[in-house]
Amino acid sequence: MKLLQFVEQNQILLGVKTEPGILNVRKAADHLGSDVPVSLDQLFSQGENGIEKLRDFVSRINRKETNDFFIPEESIEFAPAVAHPEKIICVGLNYLNHAKEANMDIPTSPILFSKFNNTLAAHDGRIPIPDMAKKIDYEAELVIVIGKTAEKVSKEQALSYVFGYTAGNDLSARDLQFKTGQWLLGKSPDGFAPVGPYIATGDELDPQNLTIECRVNGDLRQQANTRDMIFDCAALISYISQTITLKPGDIIFTGTPDGVILGYPEAKQEWLKSGDEVAVSIEHIAELKNRLF
């Protein structure tokens, strides 16, 4: 099941991608008098039972062959796939070839940093370039969405704490990122963490066998498979949860493969500029598009 959030009358609503269009879950549930979960928060709180209840509800509505509750996808305004995470945790240098192209040591444990909620942006959203930044780079990433509280979990059990997966772009202002020893300034400008457009529920795919790509204005820049991660999704969740309790709705950017602008020879580094469109696609999930201005 592919879930999304969209904006309608200044509210963020839950939708489900279906063949007839985007199902407005709240509208359908209100009209039919169903107690199905109508928001991501309700789904997080109800866990697997909530997902199964929603899945059954969607199936029954499709069989009714009514268009009253469906919206053409091209007419909706997407919201970030997760709008209010308590934590946005990112992993640096988690693909071998990316570490090599950045001329950095291969990590022996996950390199973690954070972003804030101001960085979240939606599919088709426009992202401003900070006035003080010149070297804007893309980073296509698989993003984990946590579904239940994870504290000191084992690697073997880690994936059972996943709600789903989405596509993300860990946009980076390289000149600000390396201005000091801390990466925060270059990683956390407004809109520098678009996520979406959909969340694929965790039971629908193998997170360690997904093609991941990035295109800039249609030109392929990154192409790899998530099996190339140094630390896989289960290892990351387990490692983080030993010291940081993960909560429902937290998101983890799992790292980017090689092909970023930073890895090009200096003479060939053409940084992102106003008007550029960046598209991140992850197999079985979605294509996330954003334009800079």
C-alpha positions in Angstrom: 0.0 0.0 0.0 1.3 3.5 -0.9 0.3 6.3 1.4 0.8 10.0 1.1 -0.1 13.3 2.7 -1.8 16.1 0.8 -2.9 19.6 1.6 -6.6 20.6 1.3 -8.1 23.8 2.9 -4.9 24.3 4.9 -5.1 20.8 6.4 -2.8 17.9 5.9 -4.8 14.8 5.0 -4.0 11.2 4.5 -4.3 9.7 1.1 -3.9 6.3 -0.5 -2.6 5.8 -4.0 -5.1 3.6 -5.9 -5.9 2.9 -9.6 -8.9 5.2 -9.6 -6.9 8.1 -8.1 -5.8 9.3 -4.7 -8.3 8.2 -2.0 -9.2 10.9 0.5 -9.3 8.7 3.5 -11.1 11.1 5.9 -13.8 12.0 3.4 -14.5 8.3 2.7 -14.5 7.3 6.3 -16.8 10.2 7.4 -19.2 9.4 4.6 -19.3 5.7 5.2 -19.2 5.9 9.1 -16.0 3.9 9.3 -13.6 4.0 12.3 -10.6 3.4 9.9 -7.5 5.4 10.8 -7.7 8.8 9.0 -4.2 10.2 9.7 -0.6 9.0 9.8 -0.6 9.6 13.6 -3.5 7.2 14.0 -1.8 4.7 11.8 1.3 4.9 13.9 -0.7 4.5 17.1 -2.6 1.5 15.8 0.4 -0.3 14.2 -0.2 -3.3 12.0 -3.8 -3.5 13.0 -4.4 0.0 11.7 -2.6 -0.8 8.4 -4.7 -3.9 7.8 -7.9 -2.1 8.7 -7.0 0.6 6.2 -6.0 -1.9 3.5 -9.4 -3.7 3.9 -11.2 -0.3 3.8 -9.5 0.7 0.5 -10.3 -2.7 -1.0 -14.0 -2.4 -0.1 -14.3 1.2 -1.5 -12.6 0.1 -4.8 -15.2 -2.6 -5.1 -18.0 0.0 -4.7 -16.9 1.5 -8.0 -17.5 5.1 -6.8 -15.4 8.1 -7.7 -16.8 10.3 -5.0 -13.8 9.9 -2.7 -11.0 9.8 -5.3 -8.9 12.8 -6.5 -6.9 12.9 -9.7 -3.2 12.8 -8.6 -2.2 15.6 -10.9 -4.6 18.0 -9.1 -3.4 17.4 -5.5 -0.9 19.5 -3.5 1.5 17.1 -1.9 2.7 17.5 1.7 5.9 16.0 3.0 5.4 12.2 3.3 6.0 12.7 7.0 5.2 16.2 8.2 6.1 16.3 11.9 8.8 13.8 12.8 10.3 14.2 16.3 13.7 13.3 14.8 15.3 13.5 11.3 18.5 11.3 11.5 20.9 11.1 8.5 23.7 8.8 7.7 26.8 10.0 6.0 29.2 8.0 3.7 27.1 4.8 3.8 27.9 3.6 0.3 31.5 2.5 -0.4 31.9 4.3 -3.7 30.5 7.5 -2.2 33.1 7.5 0.6 35.8 6.9 -2.0 34.7 9.7 -4.3 34.6 12.1 -1.3 38.2 11.1 -0.4 37.1 10.1 3.1 37.9 7.1 5.2 35.5 4.1 5.0 33.5 4.3 8.2 33.8 1.5 10.7 30.5 2.6 12.4 27.6 4.7 11.0 28.3 8.5 10.7 25.2 10.2 12.1 24.0 13.8 11.8 20.6 15.5 12.0 18.3 17.8 10.2 15.4 19.8 11.6 11.7 20.0 10.5 12.4 23.2 8.7 14.2 21.2 6.0 11.1 19.1 5.1 9.6 19.7 1.7 7.1 17.9 -0.5 7.1 16.3 -3.9 6.8 19.0 -6.5 7.7 21.7 -4.0 10.1 24.5 -4.8 13.2 24.8 -2.7 15.0 28.1 -2.1 18.8 28.4 -2.5 20.2 30.3 0.5 21.8 33.6 -0.4 25.0 32.7 1.3 25.4 29.3 -0.4 26.9 28.7 -3.9 27.7 24.9 -3.9 24.4 23.1 -3.8 24.5 19.4 -4.2 21.9 16.5 -4.4 21.9 13.2 -2.5 19.4 10.6 -3.5 18.5 8.4 -0.5 16.1 5.7 0.8 14.3 7.0 3.8 13.1 4.8 6.7 9.9 5.8 8.5 9.7 4.4 12.0 6.4 2.9 13.0 6.8 2.1 16.7 9.0 3.0 19.6 12.5 1.4 19.2 14.8 1.3 22.1 17.9 -1.0 22.2 16.5 -3.3 19.5 18.5 -6.1 17.9 19.5 -6.1 14.3 17.4 -9.2 13.9 14.2 -7.5 15.1 15.0 -4.0 13.7 12.9 -4.1 10.6 9.8 -5.0 12.5 9.9 -1.4 13.9 9.6 0.1 10.3 6.3 1.6 9.2 7.5 2.1 5.7 10.0 3.6 3.2 10.0 6.7 1.1 12.3 8.6 -1.2 14.4 11.5 0.0 16.9 14.1 -1.2 19.5 15.1 1.4 20.3 18.4 -0.3 23.6 19.9 0.8 25.2 23.3 0.6 28.8 22.0 0.4 30.5 25.4 1.0 28.5 25.8 4.2 28.8 22.1 5.2 32.6 22.3 5.3 32.9 25.8 6.6 33.5 24.2 10.1 34.0 20.7 11.4 30.2 20.4 12.0 28.0 19.7 8.9 24.8 21.2 10.3 24.7 24.6 8.6 25.1 23.1 5.1 22.6 20.3 5.8 19.7 22.2 7.3 18.7 25.2 5.2 14.9 25.5 4.7 13.5 22.8 2.4 16.8 20.8 2.2 15.1 17.4 3.0 12.3 16.8 0.6 10.6 13.4 1.2 7.9 11.6 -0.7 5.7 11.5 -2.6 4.6 8.2 -1.1 5.4 5.9 1.8 5.5 2.3 0.7 4.5 0.2 3.8 7.2 -2.0 5.1 5.6 -5.3 4.1 5.7 -4.4 0.4 9.4 -4.5 -0.4 12.9 -5.6 0.5 14.8 -2.4 1.5 18.1 -3.9 0.6 17.3 -4.6 -3.1 16.1 -1.4 -4.6 17.4 0.6 -7.5 18.1 4.2 -6.5 18.6 7.0 -9.1 19.0 10.7 -9.3 18.5 12.9 -12.4 19.1 16.6 -12.8 17.1 18.1 -15.6 16.6 14.6 -17.0 20.3 13.8 -16.9 21.2 10.6 -14.9 23.7 11.5 -12.1 23.4 8.7 -9.6 22.5 5.0 -10.1 23.0 2.2 -7.6 21.3 -0.4 -5.5 20.5 -0.2 -1.8 22.3 -3.6 -1.4 25.5 -1.5 -1.8 25.0 0.1 1.6 27.9 -0.3 4.1 25.4 -0.5 7.0 22.0 -1.8 6.0 18.6 -0.6 7.2 18.4 -3.1 10.1 21.9 -2.3 11.2 21.2 1.4 11.2 18.0 1.1 13.2 19.6 -1.2 15.8 22.7 1.0 16.1 20.8 4.3 16.5 18.3 2.7 19.0 21.1 1.8 21.4 21.5 5.4 22.5 18.6 7.3 20.9 15.0 6.0 21.3 13.3 6.1 18.0 9.7 7.2 18.0 6.8 6.6 15.5 7.2 9.0 12.7 10.9 9.5 13.0 12.7 9.3 9.7 16.2 8.1 8.8 18.0 9.1 5.7 20.1 6.1 5.0 22.9 7.6 2.9 23.6 8.3 -0.8 25.5 6.4 -3.5 28.3 7.9 -5.6 27.7 10.4 -8.3 27.2 13.6 -6.2 28.7 16.8 -7.5 31.2 16.9 -4.7 32.8 13.8 -6.1 33.5 15.3 -9.6 36.9 16.8 -10.4 36.8 20.4 -9.3 37.0 21.6 -12.9 33.8 19.7 -13.7 31.8 20.6 -10.7 28.6 22.3 -11.9 26.6 23.0 -8.8 22.8 23.1 -8.7 21.3 26.5 -9.7 18.0 28.2 -9.7 15.6 26.5 -12.2 17.2 23.0 -11.9 14.8 20.1 -11.4 16.1 17.2 -9.3 14.3 13.8 -9.5 15.1 11.0 -7.0 13.6 7.7 -7.9 13.5 4.5 -5.8 12.3 1.3 -7.2 8.8 0.2 -6.0 8.3 3.4 -4.1 8.2 6.6 -6.2 9.9 9.5 -8.0 10.4 12.6 -5.9 10.8 15.8 -7.9 11.7 19.3 -6.8 12.8 22.5 -8.5 15.3 25.0 -7.0 14.8 28.7 -7.0 
